[in-house]
């Protein structure tokens, strides 16, 4: 609030006040000047300028009277009674006053008016220019203070708006991130939100192997101190960052400074801010599974100002939250993969027991899923059905090998034993609580629509869909592979046999769905078919030669 | 540039919204309660009404009911509220195409909504209806009569 800086609005206000206090007319009868200000050039009253100073405000001391000189030097003689008369015959008064917090001397000169009388009585306090000036100065200080408060208020408002924006971006992030089940999607969402939260131009994610994915924020017009420019979250970013730029390289997009920031973050696992060649850079760790550290770099346009402590905290918390979610997703993926691999290993072990049925379970799983899709089954039910197909024969693990692989006809006792395998499979898997549909598939895959199946003799719709599907594909695969007692049937022969059993041993709707689905698959995916069903392809080629 | 009336009894929030929208080039008319807002709107129609819910005199919901269908709000109504039942308010006003934003509101979402409301050409007097969540919203359709 000092008048250190010349020519502030306050100065012009003072000048206006001075002229306002001067009573002008055809003949000026009073003029007011400001002298002895530490910050301003002397402003002598108009009377003095005209009568003594030749119009030059800086001539005080050289021209003009002793009174004016003393006032300009700030040396008012307390003995001099005020008002007093100057050598030119004007009545003058000089008073100390505090204006704009600075001590000054208000020098008032009063002449006679046309009527020949002194116009203003200095002794009336309300007529004292020094007092009036001080009051008006106080008022102007208030005006100035209000202006400052408004400015501060706008500053706070700006900050509040920015905080609201950030808060909403974080709400939005926490809400949206849970909808992703794959790491790439989560990473993209994080990068996009980081770009908006930090008003960054570009966000880079650098993996341990040096691969760098770039997420550019769309250029926004009107930078400066403005908070984030409005734009829809979806429209603001390039659409295909990850794949494209991952191709662009192993860190090719990064400058040396950025690379060293990456190294440093990887070492310290702390957020850091750097300013290589005027660019503003912030980098932080994104912890992934197995203590692997990806580094997220954000680059901001210099006009947006330097990254501050708040930005660092924001990045740290968003990345640690995001890192948790990414690690959990990766862990979840790994567990799922592992359980699938373990299951496959178990299934391969069963198939090994009976060399005739090599690959049978794998194919049954595949064909179950194929048929289920055709019947309109959707994930996650679909996944469970595929597993049921894979595991349906797990109970055979409890049947002696000599019976399973016996060439020739089984005795009724042996057949009774074989019929135990659905129940055995059920009992093996039953302790695994999460298996649900799978257990249905395992237990009932030898039930027939007419009730002549086993183990419970269920009828028609009583048999769970998954079991009806497995029964169809199980039959098909059994028919199209050779047995110790017979050669394999061709696909067409197998389908004929299945159709003959429809309604009695085979569910007609499911069987037809399977036949259609298998037909489409064979036609549309010949390569996959040749890989999974090599024995059928060989058989067809052999038949063609005959 | 649109003429926007902001009805909000909290002076800080009113100033905040007013500052933000002015900075985005809009002409902002401030009202400290629903009655004043209704009075101002009836004197001179506005493009968009941004209103708080809880206000002395006439609350935001009454205000919306009063001006709806009068043609005095040309493009749409946005209701800002920190009430716990903001979800229900949103459902209640959805037929009228009123957008409800929970406080603390996202400033950029507010200005996006206003831009999307005023971008299309619509018949006067019907609040705009924007479909989808704000992040996805880009399409606006005409709202049917309630």
Boltz contact constraints between the chains, C-beta under 6 A:
constraints:
  - contact:
      token1: [A, 157]
      token2: [B, 16]
      max_distance: 6.0
  - contact:
      token1: [A, 157]
      token2: [B, 19]
      max_distance: 6.0
  - contact:
      token1: [A, 161]
      token2: [B, 20]
      max_distance: 6.0
  - contact:
      token1: [A, 161]
      token2: [B, 107]
      max_distance: 6.0
  - contact:
      token1: [A, 164]
      token2: [B, 104]
      max_distance: 6.0
  - contact:
      token1: [A, 164]
      token2: [B, 107]
      max_distance: 6.0
  - contact:
      token1: [A, 165]
      token2: [B, 106]
      max_distance: 6.0
  - contact:
      token1: [A, 165]
      token2: [B, 107]
      max_distance: 6.0
  - contact:
      token1: [A, 165]
      token2: [B, 108]
      max_distance: 6.0
  - contact:
      token1: [A, 167]
      token2: [B, 104]
      max_distance: 6.0
  - contact:
      token1: [A, 168]
      token2: [B, 106]
      max_distance: 6.0
  - contact:
      token1: [A, 228]
      token2: [B, 108]
      max_distance: 6.0
  - contact:
      token1: [A, 230]
      token2: [B, 108]
      max_distance: 6.0
  - contact:
      token1: [A, 230]
      token2: [B, 111]
      max_distance: 6.0
  - contact:
      token1: [A, 230]
      token2: [B, 112]
      max_distance: 6.0
  - contact:
      token1: [A, 233]
      token2: [B, 135]
      max_distance: 6.0
